[in-house]
């Protein structure tokens, strides 16, 4: 998914602009999800609703900081990086604290993600973007992207699926019937949303109409202006 020139990606953004639990007052935004080994992660483990609290936080801070908030708290990216760190552990060449079945330290995963944000952030149309390829296999996702608008209180997370194993039927089993659907030339979409007094969050699943496989999922959150805002 080349964010600099992918039509499908831009279509997803247009759908998103314009069903998750609310952010409870006691919820912490400071503890990222614990890493899960990539081999233990499936596409159905991912739940877009779990990202809403972090997208809300990201929408309130500047571009690169917002991107960092999203990616540091993405269970998908944390699982991928933890798996990558373990694979790179070698007794002599690349010694590290994670060996065998040991859990990769959260701080080590976070540091790698921060490096990705620092080295990979670019700006397009007043929007900070990170687009990161997830090439190690087996892994259920092939790409992750985060975007934070500097002009609007919007933030986005987009995931591309690596194979045809996750289906529209699984999406409906997990989230219920979408509030809206649409059909385009090459794919169809399921739309879900959460509307709260302070924000609206949406998820768009791009689906191959031939076999029902999910191709991409894009999540957005847009802050609402107070009613008395000019």
BALOBA-1460 file (C-alpha; in Angstrom, 3 decimals):
// residues 230
<rec num="1" residu="x" x="0.000" y="0.000" z="0.000"/>
<rec num="2" residu="x" x="1.966" y="2.969" z="-1.249"/>
<rec num="3" residu="x" x="0.344" y="5.889" z="0.522"/>
<rec num="4" residu="x" x="1.861" y="8.309" z="-1.985"/>
<rec num="5" residu="x" x="-0.133" y="6.937" z="-4.880"/>
<rec num="6" residu="x" x="-2.709" y="4.310" z="-3.993"/>
<rec num="7" residu="x" x="-6.206" y="5.082" z="-5.223"/>
<rec num="8" residu="x" x="-7.830" y="2.498" z="-2.969"/>
<rec num="9" residu="x" x="-6.187" y="4.043" z="0.063"/>
<rec num="10" residu="x" x="-7.500" y="7.514" z="-0.819"/>
<rec num="11" residu="x" x="-10.994" y="6.127" z="-1.366"/>
<rec num="12" residu="x" x="-10.884" y="4.653" z="2.126"/>
<rec num="13" residu="x" x="-9.950" y="8.029" z="3.563"/>
<rec num="14" residu="x" x="-12.892" y="9.711" z="1.833"/>
<rec num="15" residu="x" x="-15.199" y="7.051" z="3.265"/>
<rec num="16" residu="x" x="-13.801" y="7.510" z="6.730"/>
<rec num="17" residu="x" x="-13.791" y="11.298" z="6.857"/>
<rec num="18" residu="x" x="-16.943" y="12.598" z="7.317"/>
<rec num="19" residu="x" x="-18.782" y="-0.258" z="17.311"/>
<rec num="20" residu="x" x="-16.481" y="0.586" z="20.032"/>
<rec num="21" residu="x" x="-16.718" y="1.065" z="23.787"/>
<rec num="22" residu="x" x="-16.398" y="4.639" z="25.088"/>
<rec num="23" residu="x" x="-13.185" y="5.761" z="26.740"/>
<rec num="24" residu="x" x="-13.848" y="5.297" z="30.437"/>
<rec num="25" residu="x" x="-12.426" y="7.865" z="32.818"/>
<rec num="26" residu="x" x="-10.307" y="5.227" z="34.529"/>
<rec num="27" residu="x" x="-8.798" y="3.794" z="31.346"/>
<rec num="28" residu="x" x="-5.040" y="4.270" z="31.070"/>
<rec num="29" residu="x" x="-3.427" y="5.508" z="27.881"/>
<rec num="30" residu="x" x="0.058" y="5.014" z="29.250"/>
<rec num="31" residu="x" x="0.354" y="1.221" z="29.203"/>
<rec num="32" residu="x" x="0.682" y="-0.187" z="25.672"/>
<rec num="33" residu="x" x="-0.689" y="-3.639" z="24.889"/>
<rec num="34" residu="x" x="1.713" y="-6.401" z="25.863"/>
<rec num="35" residu="x" x="3.517" y="-7.900" z="22.848"/>
<rec num="36" residu="x" x="2.061" y="-11.074" z="21.376"/>
<rec num="37" residu="x" x="4.166" y="-13.357" z="19.238"/>
<rec num="38" residu="x" x="3.252" y="-13.022" z="15.575"/>
<rec num="39" residu="x" x="2.705" y="-16.754" z="15.291"/>
<rec num="40" residu="x" x="-0.079" y="-16.431" z="17.916"/>
<rec num="41" residu="x" x="-1.839" y="-13.520" z="16.193"/>
<rec num="42" residu="x" x="-4.650" y="-13.997" z="13.691"/>
<rec num="43" residu="x" x="-6.581" y="-11.365" z="11.796"/>
<rec num="44" residu="x" x="-9.660" y="-12.210" z="13.842"/>
<rec num="45" residu="x" x="-7.740" y="-11.388" z="17.055"/>
<rec num="46" residu="x" x="-7.589" y="-7.776" z="15.909"/>
<rec num="47" residu="x" x="-10.477" y="-5.656" z="17.182"/>
<rec num="48" residu="x" x="-10.711" y="-2.137" z="15.758"/>
<rec num="49" residu="x" x="-12.656" y="-0.986" z="18.818"/>
<rec num="50" residu="x" x="-9.586" y="-1.442" z="21.011"/>
<rec num="51" residu="x" x="-7.802" y="1.334" z="19.098"/>
<rec num="52" residu="x" x="-10.442" y="4.014" z="19.684"/>
<rec num="53" residu="x" x="-9.025" y="5.288" z="22.988"/>
<rec num="54" residu="x" x="-5.569" y="5.676" z="21.433"/>
<rec num="55" residu="x" x="-6.893" y="7.355" z="18.312"/>
<rec num="56" residu="x" x="-8.741" y="9.789" z="20.572"/>
<rec num="57" residu="x" x="-5.511" y="10.629" z="22.387"/>
<rec num="58" residu="x" x="-3.612" y="10.909" z="19.084"/>
<rec num="59" residu="x" x="-6.186" y="13.357" z="17.713"/>
<rec num="60" residu="x" x="-5.388" y="15.804" z="20.527"/>
<rec num="61" residu="x" x="-1.618" y="16.052" z="19.949"/>
<rec num="62" residu="x" x="0.615" y="17.237" z="17.042"/>
<rec num="63" residu="x" x="1.343" y="15.127" z="13.933"/>
<rec num="64" residu="x" x="4.369" y="12.946" z="14.696"/>
<rec num="65" residu="x" x="3.398" y="12.642" z="18.346"/>
<rec num="66" residu="x" x="-0.056" y="11.480" z="17.281"/>
<rec num="67" residu="x" x="1.446" y="8.930" z="14.884"/>
<rec num="68" residu="x" x="3.635" y="7.631" z="17.710"/>
<rec num="69" residu="x" x="0.621" y="7.282" z="20.015"/>
<rec num="70" residu="x" x="-1.240" y="5.216" z="17.429"/>
<rec num="71" residu="x" x="1.615" y="2.905" z="16.462"/>
<rec num="72" residu="x" x="2.993" y="2.410" z="19.975"/>
<rec num="73" residu="x" x="-0.439" y="1.133" z="21.004"/>
<rec num="74" residu="x" x="-1.199" y="-1.001" z="17.950"/>
<rec num="75" residu="x" x="-1.377" y="-4.638" z="19.059"/>
<rec num="76" residu="x" x="-0.712" y="-5.680" z="15.448"/>
<rec num="77" residu="x" x="2.532" y="-3.719" z="15.147"/>
<rec num="78" residu="x" x="3.660" y="-4.704" z="18.646"/>
<rec num="79" residu="x" x="3.134" y="-8.379" z="17.797"/>
<rec num="80" residu="x" x="5.068" y="-8.010" z="14.555"/>
<rec num="81" residu="x" x="8.004" y="-6.186" z="16.160"/>
<rec num="82" residu="x" x="8.162" y="-8.663" z="19.064"/>
<rec num="83" residu="x" x="8.264" y="-11.527" z="16.557"/>
<rec num="84" residu="x" x="10.978" y="-9.743" z="14.569"/>
<rec num="85" residu="x" x="13.107" y="-9.107" z="17.664"/>
<rec num="86" residu="x" x="12.929" y="-12.764" z="18.643"/>
<rec num="87" residu="x" x="13.881" y="-13.860" z="15.143"/>
<rec num="88" residu="x" x="16.933" y="-11.585" z="15.230"/>
<rec num="89" residu="x" x="18.241" y="-12.920" z="18.537"/>
<rec num="90" residu="x" x="21.548" y="-14.734" z="18.042"/>
<rec num="91" residu="x" x="23.902" y="-15.756" z="20.852"/>
<rec num="92" residu="x" x="26.892" y="-13.951" z="19.331"/>
<rec num="93" residu="x" x="25.878" y="-11.682" z="16.462"/>
<rec num="94" residu="x" x="22.677" y="-10.174" z="17.908"/>
<rec num="95" residu="x" x="22.281" y="-11.079" z="21.580"/>
<rec num="96" residu="x" x="19.132" y="-9.733" z="23.214"/>
<rec num="97" residu="x" x="16.994" y="-10.228" z="26.264"/>
<rec num="98" residu="x" x="14.357" y="-12.293" z="24.417"/>
<rec num="99" residu="x" x="15.475" y="-15.878" z="23.912"/>
<rec num="100" residu="x" x="13.469" y="-18.934" z="23.054"/>
<rec num="101" residu="x" x="9.907" y="-18.551" z="24.300"/>
<rec num="102" residu="x" x="10.740" y="-15.612" z="26.589"/>
<rec num="103" residu="x" x="8.490" y="-12.556" z="26.344"/>
<rec num="104" residu="x" x="10.088" y="-9.633" z="24.537"/>
<rec num="105" residu="x" x="10.330" y="-6.640" z="26.908"/>
<rec num="106" residu="x" x="7.703" y="-3.995" z="26.162"/>
<rec num="107" residu="x" x="10.323" y="-1.256" z="26.313"/>
<rec num="108" residu="x" x="12.341" y="-2.909" z="23.554"/>
<rec num="109" residu="x" x="9.262" y="-3.146" z="21.317"/>
<rec num="110" residu="x" x="8.333" y="0.484" z="21.995"/>
<rec num="111" residu="x" x="11.872" y="1.643" z="21.172"/>
<rec num="112" residu="x" x="11.734" y="-0.105" z="17.780"/>
<rec num="113" residu="x" x="8.373" y="1.480" z="17.007"/>
<rec num="114" residu="x" x="9.655" y="4.922" z="17.975"/>
<rec num="115" residu="x" x="12.553" y="4.398" z="15.557"/>
<rec num="116" residu="x" x="10.051" y="3.548" z="12.807"/>
<rec num="117" residu="x" x="8.133" y="6.754" z="13.495"/>
<rec num="118" residu="x" x="11.260" y="8.917" z="13.651"/>
<rec num="119" residu="x" x="12.775" y="7.503" z="10.465"/>
<rec num="120" residu="x" x="9.590" y="6.890" z="8.477"/>
<rec num="121" residu="x" x="7.337" y="9.907" z="9.023"/>
<rec num="122" residu="x" x="6.703" y="12.070" z="5.965"/>
<rec num="123" residu="x" x="4.184" y="14.817" z="5.256"/>
<rec num="124" residu="x" x="1.563" y="14.859" z="2.506"/>
<rec num="125" residu="x" x="-1.011" y="17.624" z="2.169"/>
<rec num="126" residu="x" x="-0.530" y="18.807" z="5.766"/>
<rec num="127" residu="x" x="-0.859" y="15.248" z="7.021"/>
<rec num="128" residu="x" x="1.856" y="13.314" z="8.882"/>
<rec num="129" residu="x" x="2.120" y="9.747" z="7.550"/>
<rec num="130" residu="x" x="3.973" y="6.551" z="8.426"/>
<rec num="131" residu="x" x="3.615" y="3.584" z="6.061"/>
<rec num="132" residu="x" x="5.402" y="0.426" z="7.257"/>
<rec num="133" residu="x" x="5.695" y="-2.899" z="5.437"/>
<rec num="134" residu="x" x="5.126" y="-6.085" z="7.472"/>
<rec num="135" residu="x" x="7.092" y="-8.480" z="5.287"/>
<rec num="136" residu="x" x="8.023" y="-11.250" z="7.718"/>
<rec num="137" residu="x" x="5.897" y="-14.376" z="7.325"/>
<rec num="138" residu="x" x="3.839" y="-15.971" z="8.659"/>
<rec num="139" residu="x" x="1.893" y="-12.901" z="9.757"/>
<rec num="140" residu="x" x="-1.757" y="-12.057" z="9.017"/>
<rec num="141" residu="x" x="-1.104" y="-8.420" z="7.988"/>
<rec num="142" residu="x" x="1.181" y="-7.111" z="5.251"/>
<rec num="143" residu="x" x="1.214" y="-3.357" z="5.925"/>
<rec num="144" residu="x" x="0.298" y="-0.782" z="8.543"/>
<rec num="145" residu="x" x="-0.145" y="2.958" z="8.073"/>
<rec num="146" residu="x" x="-0.964" y="5.782" z="10.478"/>
<rec num="147" residu="x" x="-1.942" y="9.330" z="9.503"/>
<rec num="148" residu="x" x="-2.494" y="12.481" z="11.555"/>
<rec num="149" residu="x" x="-3.910" y="15.619" z="9.959"/>
<rec num="150" residu="x" x="-2.340" y="18.935" z="10.978"/>
<rec num="151" residu="x" x="-5.311" y="20.941" z="9.629"/>
<rec num="152" residu="x" x="-8.143" y="18.898" z="11.135"/>
<rec num="153" residu="x" x="-8.601" y="16.875" z="14.365"/>
<rec num="154" residu="x" x="-8.497" y="13.611" z="12.418"/>
<rec num="155" residu="x" x="-6.358" y="10.507" z="12.835"/>
<rec num="156" residu="x" x="-6.303" y="7.230" z="10.874"/>
<rec num="157" residu="x" x="-4.986" y="3.673" z="11.143"/>
<rec num="158" residu="x" x="-4.987" y="1.429" z="8.039"/>
<rec num="159" residu="x" x="-4.077" y="-2.263" z="7.879"/>
<rec num="160" residu="x" x="-3.651" y="-4.409" z="4.762"/>
<rec num="161" residu="x" x="-4.289" y="-8.139" z="5.060"/>
<rec num="162" residu="x" x="-1.586" y="-10.591" z="3.990"/>
<rec num="163" residu="x" x="-3.785" y="-13.422" z="2.694"/>
<rec num="164" residu="x" x="-7.400" y="-14.451" z="2.067"/>
<rec num="165" residu="x" x="-8.000" y="-16.093" z="5.453"/>
<rec num="166" residu="x" x="-10.133" y="-13.346" z="7.047"/>
<rec num="167" residu="x" x="-13.641" y="-13.029" z="5.630"/>
<rec num="168" residu="x" x="-16.665" y="-10.754" z="5.615"/>
<rec num="169" residu="x" x="-18.577" y="-13.467" z="7.475"/>
<rec num="170" residu="x" x="-16.039" y="-13.270" z="10.325"/>
<rec num="171" residu="x" x="-16.341" y="-9.492" z="10.397"/>
<rec num="172" residu="x" x="-20.123" y="-9.721" z="10.795"/>
<rec num="173" residu="x" x="-19.826" y="-12.459" z="13.411"/>
<rec num="174" residu="x" x="-17.523" y="-10.217" z="15.460"/>
<rec num="175" residu="x" x="-19.129" y="-6.782" z="14.994"/>
<rec num="176" residu="x" x="-22.677" y="-7.477" z="13.842"/>
<rec num="177" residu="x" x="-24.308" y="-6.057" z="10.736"/>
<rec num="178" residu="x" x="-22.622" y="-2.913" z="9.338"/>
<rec num="179" residu="x" x="-24.527" y="0.337" z="9.526"/>
<rec num="180" residu="x" x="-23.826" y="0.868" z="5.820"/>
<rec num="181" residu="x" x="-22.372" y="-0.967" z="2.821"/>
<rec num="182" residu="x" x="-21.256" y="0.025" z="-0.643"/>
<rec num="183" residu="x" x="-20.051" y="-1.657" z="-3.836"/>
<rec num="184" residu="x" x="-17.311" y="-0.435" z="-6.162"/>
<rec num="185" residu="x" x="-15.866" y="-1.886" z="-9.347"/>
<rec num="186" residu="x" x="-13.290" y="-4.133" z="-7.668"/>
<rec num="187" residu="x" x="-14.442" y="-4.431" z="-4.071"/>
<rec num="188" residu="x" x="-17.268" y="-3.861" z="-1.609"/>
<rec num="189" residu="x" x="-17.144" y="-2.295" z="1.856"/>
<rec num="190" residu="x" x="-18.655" y="-2.750" z="5.297"/>
<rec num="191" residu="x" x="-18.888" y="0.353" z="7.491"/>
<rec num="192" residu="x" x="-19.053" y="0.495" z="11.280"/>
<rec num="193" residu="x" x="-19.036" y="3.542" z="13.532"/>
<rec num="194" residu="x" x="-19.122" y="4.822" z="17.069"/>
<rec num="195" residu="x" x="-20.709" y="8.224" z="17.674"/>
<rec num="196" residu="x" x="-19.918" y="9.885" z="20.998"/>
<rec num="197" residu="x" x="-20.431" y="13.463" z="22.235"/>
<rec num="198" residu="x" x="-16.738" y="14.292" z="21.775"/>
<rec num="199" residu="x" x="-15.831" y="12.280" z="18.680"/>
<rec num="200" residu="x" x="-16.906" y="9.982" z="15.874"/>
<rec num="201" residu="x" x="-14.912" y="6.838" z="15.082"/>
<rec num="202" residu="x" x="-15.442" y="4.759" z="11.952"/>
<rec num="203" residu="x" x="-14.109" y="1.469" z="10.583"/>
<rec num="204" residu="x" x="-14.265" y="0.540" z="6.899"/>
<rec num="205" residu="x" x="-13.567" y="-3.043" z="5.805"/>
<rec num="206" residu="x" x="-12.652" y="-3.410" z="2.135"/>
<rec num="207" residu="x" x="-13.824" y="-6.813" z="0.879"/>
<rec num="208" residu="x" x="-13.314" y="-8.844" z="-2.283"/>
<rec num="209" residu="x" x="-16.865" y="-9.577" z="-3.526"/>
<rec num="210" residu="x" x="-15.737" y="-12.767" z="-5.273"/>
<rec num="211" residu="x" x="-14.561" y="-14.769" z="-2.263"/>
<rec num="212" residu="x" x="-15.525" y="-12.480" z="0.627"/>
<rec num="213" residu="x" x="-11.922" y="-12.000" z="1.770"/>
<rec num="214" residu="x" x="-11.073" y="-8.831" z="3.693"/>
<rec num="215" residu="x" x="-8.400" y="-6.821" z="1.862"/>
<rec num="216" residu="x" x="-7.964" y="-3.792" z="4.118"/>
<rec num="217" residu="x" x="-9.403" y="-2.236" z="7.232"/>
<rec num="218" residu="x" x="-9.224" y="1.496" z="7.884"/>
<rec num="219" residu="x" x="-10.119" y="3.136" z="11.195"/>
<rec num="220" residu="x" x="-10.620" y="6.849" z="11.759"/>
<rec num="221" residu="x" x="-11.424" y="9.152" z="14.621"/>
<rec num="222" residu="x" x="-12.575" y="12.743" z="14.254"/>
<rec num="223" residu="x" x="-12.975" y="15.087" z="17.209"/>
<rec num="224" residu="x" x="-16.207" y="17.081" z="17.363"/>
<rec num="225" residu="x" x="-16.194" y="20.810" z="17.916"/>
<rec num="226" residu="x" x="-18.142" y="22.087" z="20.930"/>
<rec num="227" residu="x" x="-21.636" y="23.251" z="19.987"/>
<rec num="228" residu="x" x="-20.812" y="26.813" z="20.948"/>
<rec num="229" residu="x" x="-17.677" y="26.829" z="18.764"/>
<rec num="230" residu="x" x="-17.841" y="29.681" z="16.208"/>
